[in-house]
Amino acid sequence: MKYISRSAIAASALVLAATMSQSFAAEWNMPVPYSDKTFHTVNIAAFVEEVKAATDGDLNITIHTANSLIKHPEIKNAVRSQQVQIGEFFLSRLSNEDAAFGIDSQPFVATSYEDAAKLWAVQKPVITLLLAKQNLIPLFSVPWPPQGLYTKGEIKTVADLSGLKFRAYNAALENFAKLAGAAPTQVEASDIPQAFSTGQVEAMITSPSTGANTKAWDFVSHYTPINAWVPKNIVVVNKDAFGALSATTQKAILAAAATAETRGWEMSKAETATKTAIMKDNGMNIVTPSAELLSGLKKIGAQMQADWNTSASVEAKEIAAAFKK
């Protein structure tokens, strides 16, 4: 009989244990709507690496960027149905489900990072309860820079927007464009250059991040920082997928999520100045909005807020009331 040493047996046991550990590592897929260079995606990539390190590889998350796995409008439901375990989407996309999801995209409600942080503090508990009904857990939320106006010429009054084909990304912006006399069209961020080049759209309201990342100077000439609202993205996880993990792994995810939220807000603040400067360096005219333009836009915002208040849920109205205190 061939003799097998204890050391060989021990070594084999270690190899087997390592193999079994690798085989039981959780593998998650995470669709995100934006490109690798978007600061939201950069922040998420750091979050994923931190989770992997904190769990010693027990949880590996593969990011699928720029709508490559799941299209933006379907990401939330894909996570809900466990087609994927985790995902990111633009929070106010869910405003048709409940107005509480879209209050950050209401014009001139929260127009600074300070206001946006205050709004999120009162919005988050409500959002958490609403998402729980869909078997979802919010992990973290990060704002875009304040939204500005992109056009092919200077816009001095609201009347100058009349008749323009206007890119929209949610129901609130679609309504805003209609009230300004423009013709809204839903276009994803990744499709902006093509939409302008084909004449599908002629103007848009979006962040300096999206403007610089899509090389807006190739299709528009003016950027007017009207700071209309500070909308947010949110990262959610399927409750069952999260519950299947060990308590240690769950704790690591929540810790990394808290870090990602703090880091993401700081990244967003830095984006505002950096990406505006990039657009200026590439020949775009950065125009201070006229008092008449702002006055007209704020009138539209006030009308939208009044309309919003008549149809908003009790939960949404509670957020608005708490924010105004």
C-alpha positions in Angstrom: 0.0 0.0 0.0 1.3 3.4 -0.9 1.9 5.6 2.0 0.5 9.2 2.0 2.0 11.6 4.4 -0.1 13.7 6.7 1.4 16.9 5.2 0.2 15.8 1.7 -3.3 15.1 3.1 -3.3 18.5 4.8 -2.2 20.2 1.6 -4.9 18.4 -0.4 -7.5 19.5 2.2 -6.4 23.1 1.8 -6.7 22.9 -1.9 -10.1 21.3 -1.7 -11.3 23.9 0.8 -10.1 26.8 -1.5 -11.8 25.2 -4.5 -15.0 24.8 -2.5 -14.8 28.4 -1.3 -14.4 29.6 -4.9 -17.2 27.5 -6.1 -19.6 28.9 -3.5 -18.6 32.6 -4.2 -21.6 34.6 -5.2 -21.6 36.0 -8.7 -23.8 39.0 -9.3 -24.5 40.9 -12.5 -25.1 44.7 -12.3 -26.5 46.6 -15.3 -25.9 50.4 -15.3 -27.2 52.9 -17.9 -24.0 55.0 -18.4 -20.6 54.6 -19.9 -17.4 53.6 -18.1 -16.2 57.3 -18.0 -19.3 58.6 -16.3 -18.5 59.5 -12.7 -21.5 57.4 -11.5 -20.0 54.3 -13.1 -16.5 55.1 -11.8 -18.0 55.4 -8.3 -19.8 52.1 -8.7 -16.6 50.4 -10.0 -14.9 51.5 -6.8 -17.8 50.1 -4.7 -17.6 46.8 -6.5 -13.9 46.5 -5.8 -14.4 47.4 -2.1 -17.1 44.7 -1.8 -14.8 42.1 -3.4 -11.9 43.1 -1.1 -14.0 43.2 2.1 -15.6 39.8 1.4 -12.3 38.1 0.3 -13.9 37.4 -3.1 -17.0 35.8 -1.6 -19.0 38.2 -3.7 -18.0 39.2 -7.2 -20.1 41.8 -9.0 -19.8 42.2 -12.8 -20.7 45.6 -14.1 -22.5 45.9 -17.5 -22.2 49.5 -18.6 -24.1 51.7 -21.2 -27.3 49.6 -21.4 -25.2 46.6 -22.7 -27.0 43.9 -20.7 -30.4 45.5 -19.7 -31.8 48.7 -21.1 -32.3 51.6 -18.7 -36.1 51.5 -18.5 -36.0 47.8 -17.6 -33.2 47.8 -15.0 -35.5 48.2 -12.0 -37.8 45.3 -13.0 -34.8 43.1 -13.9 -33.5 43.5 -10.4 -37.0 42.9 -8.9 -37.4 39.7 -10.9 -33.9 38.5 -10.1 -32.9 38.5 -13.7 -30.0 40.4 -12.2 -29.2 40.9 -8.5 -28.3 44.6 -8.4 -28.6 47.6 -10.7 -28.5 51.4 -11.0 -31.1 53.6 -12.6 -32.3 57.2 -12.6 -34.6 57.5 -9.6 -37.2 59.8 -11.1 -37.9 57.3 -13.8 -40.2 55.7 -11.3 -42.3 58.9 -10.8 -45.2 57.4 -12.8 -45.4 54.7 -10.0 -45.4 57.3 -7.2 -44.6 61.0 -7.2 -42.3 60.4 -4.2 -39.7 58.9 -6.6 -39.6 62.1 -8.8 -39.6 65.0 -6.4 -35.9 65.6 -7.0 -36.7 66.2 -10.7 -39.4 68.8 -10.0 -38.1 72.2 -11.4 -36.7 74.6 -8.8 -37.5 72.6 -5.7 -34.0 71.7 -4.8 -31.4 73.5 -6.9 -28.2 73.2 -4.8 -26.3 70.3 -3.3 -27.3 71.5 0.2 -31.0 71.4 -0.8 -30.5 68.1 -2.5 -29.0 66.6 0.6 -31.8 67.9 2.7 -34.3 66.5 0.3 -32.7 63.1 0.2 -32.7 62.9 4.0 -36.5 63.2 4.1 -37.0 61.3 0.8 -34.9 58.2 1.6 -37.2 56.6 4.3 -40.2 56.9 2.1 -38.3 55.5 -1.0 -37.1 52.6 1.2 -40.6 51.6 2.1 -41.9 52.0 -1.4 -39.1 49.9 -2.8 -39.5 47.2 -0.1 -43.0 46.5 -1.5 -41.2 45.5 -4.7 -38.7 43.3 -2.9 -35.9 45.9 -3.4 -33.4 47.4 -1.0 -31.8 50.8 -1.8 -28.1 50.8 -1.3 -27.0 54.3 -2.2 -28.0 57.3 -4.2 -25.8 59.9 -5.9 -26.9 63.2 -7.5 -26.0 64.5 -10.9 -24.7 68.1 -11.0 -27.4 70.8 -11.3 -29.1 70.7 -14.6 -28.4 73.2 -17.3 -29.8 74.2 -20.7 -28.0 73.2 -24.0 -29.0 75.0 -27.2 -27.8 76.0 -30.7 -28.0 79.7 -29.8 -28.5 81.9 -26.8 -31.8 81.5 -25.0 -32.9 84.8 -23.5 -36.5 84.1 -22.7 -38.8 81.1 -22.4 -40.4 82.2 -25.7 -37.1 81.3 -27.4 -37.7 77.6 -26.6 -41.0 77.6 -28.5 -41.1 74.9 -31.2 -37.7 73.4 -30.4 -37.4 69.6 -30.4 -36.4 68.9 -26.9 -34.7 65.9 -25.4 -36.5 64.5 -22.3 -35.4 61.7 -19.9 -38.4 61.5 -17.6 -42.0 62.5 -17.3 -41.2 65.7 -15.4 -38.9 67.0 -18.0 -41.3 66.1 -20.8 -44.0 68.1 -19.1 -41.5 71.0 -18.5 -40.7 71.1 -22.2 -44.3 71.1 -23.2 -45.1 74.0 -20.9 -42.2 75.9 -22.4 -43.7 75.4 -25.8 -41.1 72.9 -26.9 -41.7 69.4 -28.4 -40.2 66.7 -26.1 -38.7 63.4 -27.2 -37.5 60.7 -24.9 -33.8 60.0 -25.6 -31.2 58.1 -23.5 -27.9 59.7 -22.6 -26.0 57.3 -24.8 -28.1 58.3 -27.8 -27.8 62.1 -27.5 -25.1 62.6 -30.2 -27.1 60.6 -32.7 -30.4 62.3 -31.8 -28.9 65.8 -32.4 -27.1 64.7 -35.6 -30.3 63.3 -37.1 -32.4 66.3 -36.1 -34.4 64.3 -33.6 -33.7 66.9 -31.0 -32.4 70.5 -31.0 -32.1 71.3 -27.3 -31.8 69.6 -23.9 -31.6 70.1 -20.2 -29.0 67.9 -18.6 -25.9 68.0 -16.4 -22.4 69.3 -17.3 -21.3 65.6 -16.9 -23.6 64.4 -19.7 -22.8 67.5 -21.8 -19.0 66.9 -21.6 -19.2 63.1 -21.9 -21.3 63.4 -25.1 -19.1 66.1 -26.5 -22.0 68.5 -26.7 -19.9 71.1 -28.5 -20.2 69.0 -31.6 -23.9 69.7 -31.9 -24.8 72.8 -29.7 -23.1 76.1 -29.1 -24.5 77.4 -25.8 -24.7 76.1 -22.3 -26.8 78.1 -19.8 -26.5 76.9 -16.1 -30.0 77.4 -15.0 -29.5 74.9 -12.1 -33.1 73.8 -12.5 -32.9 70.7 -10.3 -30.4 68.1 -8.9 -31.7 64.7 -9.8 -30.3 61.4 -8.5 -29.4 57.9 -9.5 -30.0 55.1 -7.2 -28.4 51.6 -6.7 -30.8 48.9 -5.6 -30.4 45.2 -4.7 -32.9 42.4 -4.8 -34.0 41.6 -1.2 -33.9 37.8 -1.7 -30.4 37.9 -3.3 -29.2 40.1 -0.5 -30.8 37.8 2.1 -29.1 34.8 0.7 -25.7 36.2 1.6 -24.0 35.7 4.9 -24.4 38.4 7.6 -20.7 39.3 7.2 -21.1 39.8 3.4 -24.3 41.8 4.0 -22.5 44.1 6.4 -19.6 44.6 3.9 -22.0 45.6 1.2 -23.8 48.1 3.4 -20.5 49.6 4.6 -19.2 49.9 1.0 -22.6 51.4 0.0 -22.3 54.1 2.7 -18.8 54.9 1.5 -19.9 55.0 -2.2 -22.7 57.5 -1.4 -20.4 59.9 0.5 -17.8 59.6 -2.3 -20.3 59.9 -5.0 -21.7 63.2 -3.7 -18.2 64.7 -3.6 -17.5 63.4 -7.1 -20.7 65.1 -8.3 -19.7 68.4 -6.8 -16.3 68.2 -8.5 -17.9 67.3 -11.8 -19.9 70.6 -12.0 -16.8 72.8 -12.3 -14.6 70.4 -14.1 -17.0 69.4 -16.9 -18.2 73.0 -17.4 -14.6 74.0 -17.9 -14.1 71.2 -20.4 -17.1 72.4 -22.4 -15.8 76.0 -22.4 -12.3 74.8 -23.4 -13.9 73.1 -26.4 -15.6 76.2 -27.6 -19.0 76.2 -26.0 -20.4 79.5 -24.9 -21.2 79.4 -21.1 -24.0 81.9 -20.7 -25.3 83.4 -17.4 -29.1 83.0 -17.5 -31.0 86.3 -17.9 -33.3 87.3 -15.1 -36.2 87.2 -17.6 -35.3 83.6 -18.6 -35.1 82.4 -14.9 -38.3 84.2 -14.0 -40.1 82.5 -16.9 -38.7 79.1 -16.1 -39.6 79.4 -12.4 -43.2 80.2 -13.4 -43.3 77.0 -15.2 -41.8 75.2 -12.2 -44.4 76.8 -9.9 -47.2 75.6 -12.2 -45.7 72.1 -12.3 -45.5 72.0 -8.5 -49.1 73.0 -8.2 -50.1 70.3 -10.6 -47.9 67.8 -8.8 -49.5 68.6 -5.5 -53.0 67.8 -6.8 -52.1 64.3 -7.8 -49.2 63.3 -5.5 -49.5 60.5 -3.1 -49.7 61.1 0.7 -46.1 59.8 1.0 -44.9 62.3 -1.7 -46.7 65.2 0.1 -45.1 64.2 3.4 -41.7 64.5 1.7 -42.5 67.9 0.3 -43.8 69.1 3.7 -40.8 67.8 5.6 -38.4 69.4 3.1 -40.1 72.9 3.5 -39.6 72.9 7.3 
